């Protein structure tokens, strides 16, 4: 039995013990505009790059590997149940799985690209605003 099967069994076994909470009505206000906020905005380009790299080097790779493993197991089961309705059902479930994985991979790629793009966007905005303020200082009215 492979590492994936062992990890999957352990995850399922521990899932019943985990406590899950969710708030759908919002979050506590935080940030520069919230009461008691710091009044400053910060962007951490290094953290965005690290998150994008994690998506690329871990999540996408592991998702692809897990999908290939699941496809192999499903195809083997379909062959084992050849001629039975179970084979057709497994094949249909495998096709649905593949569509869902394709959507997930697209989402991971979009998030990775957005993280990398956001880092450059903040830098470009800072440079643009700095240029605008510098042009104000060069105004002919400044010396009047």
C-alpha positions, 0 to 999 in steps of 0.5 A, a space after each residue: 500500500 502506498 504512502 497516499 493510502 496510508 496518509 488518507 487513512 490517517 486523515 480520515 481517522 483524525 477527521 472526526 476528532 477535529 473541531 471545525 468552526 466557521 463564521 459566515 457573518 464577517 470577521 472582526 475589523 482589523 487593519 488601518 481603517 478599523 477602530 484601533 488599527 495601526 493606521 499603516 498599510 503593509 505589503 510583504 512581497 517576500 511572503 507573497 512570493 513564498 506563498 506562490 512558490 508553495 503553490 507551484 512547488 508543493 500544492 500543484 505537484 502533490 495534486 498532480 501526483 495524487 490525481 495520477 495515483 487515483 486515476 491508476 487505482 480507478 482504471 484498475 478497478 474499472 477493469 476489475 469490474 468489467 462487464 458490471 454496472 459498477 465499472 460504468 459507475 466508477 468510470 463516470 466518477 473518475 471522469 467527474 474527479 478529473 474535471 474537478 481536479 482540472 478546476 482545482 489546478 486552474 484555481 491554484 494557477 490563478 492564485 499563484 499568478 495573482 500573488 506574483 502579480 500583486 507584488 509587482 502591482 504594489 511596487 508599480 503603484 508606489 513608484 507611480 504615486 512617488 512620480 506624481 508627488 515629485 511633479 507637484 514639487 516642480 510646479 511653478 506655483 511652488 515658489 510663489 
